[in-house]
Amino acid sequence: MTLTVQKNRVSLEPVIQDNLNEYLAVGVKSYCEHYLHLWENEDPTPYISYGLTKEVVERELQDPNAVNYLIQQNNKNVGILKLVKNCGIDEIADTDALKAEKIYLLKEYSGKGIGKQVLQFIEDTARDLNKKIVWLDAMQKGNPIHFYQKNGFTIKRESEVLLPRVKPTEKAMWILTKNL
């Protein structure tokens, strides 16, 4: 499924082997532009190794439960998105929930309405899959939490980054949900 919005010409392009390297480059760059402060010595290697290597994403491309997208504006790659189609949380069943696992925009494209359009795409995708809930993790500190709340997400409970070498003061996360 590809979303195209004429006004800002934002589209989501499914990741395949041919655009995998671009997905990784944009994903690593956008992650580093926003989240280096979380890591000891500003070294995000634990996260990159866990979620943004060629081997990891190639496995995801083979998984029918995972969908990866390049976010584009005016035919330029400006971010990435990863969805997990059947992914419950706590008492919410896999069949009822879609997880937005990665939503990263390059810094120069943040705050320009692209994220709002991506959230609409996520919600539309969830509805197409007959989901009742969309959920995601967000850092407790910083602007993303306010963006998600402004767009109808509510805090379900606390969570934390479990990867090694995260600064103890930066581990705290929220699990956010939105009923559809």
C-alpha positions as CSV (number, residue, x, y, z in Angstrom):
1,M,0.0,0.0,0.0
2,T,1.4,3.4,-1.0
3,L,0.0,6.6,0.3
4,T,0.3,9.7,-1.8
5,V,-0.8,13.2,-0.7
6,Q,-0.8,15.6,-3.5
7,K,-0.5,18.8,-1.5
8,N,2.9,18.0,0.1
9,R,3.6,15.0,-2.2
10,V,4.4,12.7,0.8
11,S,4.4,9.0,-0.1
12,L,5.4,5.8,1.6
13,E,7.3,3.4,-0.5
14,P,7.5,-0.2,0.6
15,V,11.1,-1.4,1.2
16,I,12.4,-4.1,-1.1
17,Q,15.9,-5.4,-1.7
18,D,16.4,-2.6,-4.3
19,N,15.9,0.3,-1.9
20,L,17.1,-1.5,1.3
21,N,20.4,0.4,1.4
22,E,18.6,3.8,1.1
23,Y,16.3,2.7,4.0
24,L,19.3,1.9,6.1
25,A,21.1,5.1,5.3
26,V,18.1,7.3,6.0
27,G,17.2,5.3,9.1
28,V,20.7,5.5,10.6
29,K,21.0,9.2,9.8
30,S,17.6,10.2,11.1
31,Y,18.1,8.1,14.3
32,C,21.5,9.7,14.9
33,E,20.1,13.2,14.3
34,H,17.6,12.8,17.1
35,Y,18.8,10.2,19.6
36,L,22.6,10.3,20.1
37,H,22.1,11.9,23.5
38,L,20.6,8.7,24.8
39,W,23.8,6.7,24.5
40,E,27.0,6.5,26.4
41,N,29.7,8.5,24.5
42,E,26.9,9.4,22.0
43,D,27.5,5.9,20.4
44,P,24.2,4.4,19.2
45,T,25.9,1.1,18.0
46,P,23.7,-1.1,20.3
47,Y,20.5,0.3,18.7
48,I,21.9,0.3,15.1
49,S,23.1,-3.3,15.6
50,Y,19.7,-4.3,17.0
51,G,17.4,-2.7,14.4
52,L,19.1,-1.0,11.5
53,T,21.6,-3.4,9.8
54,K,21.2,-5.0,6.5
55,E,20.9,-8.5,8.1
56,V,18.2,-7.4,10.5
57,V,16.1,-5.6,7.9
58,E,16.5,-8.4,5.3
59,R,15.0,-10.8,7.9
60,E,12.2,-8.3,8.5
61,L,11.5,-8.2,4.7
62,Q,11.0,-12.0,4.9
63,D,8.6,-11.7,7.8
64,P,4.9,-11.3,6.7
65,N,4.2,-9.6,10.0
66,A,6.6,-6.7,9.5
67,V,6.4,-3.9,6.9
68,N,9.1,-1.3,6.3
69,Y,8.7,1.9,4.3
70,L,10.7,4.8,3.0
71,I,8.9,8.1,3.7
72,Q,9.3,10.4,0.8
73,Q,8.5,14.0,0.0
74,N,8.8,15.3,-3.5
75,N,10.5,12.0,-4.5
76,K,13.2,12.5,-1.8
77,N,13.7,10.1,1.0
78,V,13.0,11.9,4.3
79,G,12.4,9.2,6.8
80,I,11.5,5.6,7.6
81,L,8.6,3.6,9.1
82,K,8.4,0.1,10.4
83,L,5.0,-1.5,11.3
84,V,4.4,-4.8,13.0
85,K,0.9,-5.9,11.8
86,N,0.0,-8.3,14.6
87,C,1.6,-7.1,17.8
88,G,-0.4,-7.0,21.0
89,I,0.7,-5.4,24.3
90,D,-0.3,-6.4,27.8
91,E,-4.0,-7.5,27.7
92,I,-4.4,-6.4,24.0
93,A,-4.3,-9.4,21.7
94,D,-2.0,-9.5,18.6
95,T,-5.1,-9.7,16.4
96,D,-6.4,-6.3,17.8
97,A,-3.2,-4.3,17.6
98,L,-0.7,-2.8,15.2
99,K,2.6,-1.5,16.5
100,A,4.4,1.5,14.9
101,E,7.9,0.3,15.8
102,K,10.0,2.9,13.9
103,I,9.0,6.4,12.8
104,Y,12.1,8.4,12.1
105,L,12.3,11.6,10.0
106,L,15.5,13.4,9.0
107,K,15.8,16.5,11.2
108,E,15.4,19.0,8.4
109,Y,11.9,17.5,7.7
110,S,10.7,17.4,11.2
111,G,7.9,19.8,12.2
112,K,6.6,20.2,8.6
113,G,3.5,18.1,8.8
114,I,5.0,14.9,7.5
115,G,4.7,13.0,10.8
116,K,1.0,13.8,11.0
117,Q,0.5,12.3,7.5
118,V,2.5,9.3,8.5
119,L,0.3,8.8,11.6
120,Q,-2.8,9.0,9.4
121,F,-1.3,6.3,7.1
122,I,-0.6,4.1,10.1
123,E,-4.1,4.5,11.3
124,D,-5.6,3.8,7.9
125,T,-3.4,0.7,7.6
126,A,-4.5,-0.5,11.0
127,R,-8.2,0.0,10.0
128,D,-7.6,-1.9,6.8
129,L,-6.3,-4.8,9.0
130,N,-9.3,-4.5,11.3
131,K,-7.2,-3.4,14.2
132,K,-8.7,-1.7,17.3
133,I,-5.5,-0.2,18.6
134,V,-2.3,1.4,17.3
135,W,0.5,1.5,19.8
136,L,4.1,2.7,20.0
137,D,7.0,3.5,22.4
138,A,8.2,7.0,22.9
139,M,10.9,8.5,25.0
140,Q,9.6,10.2,28.2
141,K,11.8,13.2,27.5
142,G,11.6,15.3,24.4
143,N,9.1,16.5,21.8
144,P,7.8,13.3,20.3
145,I,5.6,12.5,23.3
146,H,3.8,15.8,22.9
147,F,3.4,15.2,19.2
148,Y,1.8,11.8,19.8
149,Q,-0.5,13.1,22.5
150,K,-1.6,16.0,20.3
151,N,-2.5,13.4,17.7
152,G,-4.8,11.3,20.0
153,F,-2.4,8.9,21.6
154,T,-2.6,8.3,25.4
155,I,-0.1,7.0,27.9
156,K,-0.8,3.3,28.7
157,R,2.2,2.7,31.0
158,E,5.9,3.2,31.6
159,S,8.6,1.2,29.8
160,E,12.3,1.6,29.2
161,V,15.0,1.0,26.7
162,L,16.5,-2.4,27.4
163,L,19.6,-2.2,25.2
164,P,23.1,-2.0,26.7
165,R,24.9,1.4,27.1
166,V,21.8,3.6,27.3
167,K,22.4,6.4,29.8
168,P,20.4,5.5,32.9
169,T,18.8,9.0,32.9
170,E,17.6,8.4,29.4
171,K,16.1,4.9,29.6
172,A,12.5,5.9,30.5
173,M,9.9,5.5,27.8
174,W,6.1,5.5,27.6
175,I,4.0,3.0,25.8
176,L,1.3,5.0,24.0
177,T,-2.0,3.7,22.5
178,K,-4.7,5.1,20.3
179,N,-8.1,3.5,19.9
180,L,-9.4,3.4,16.4
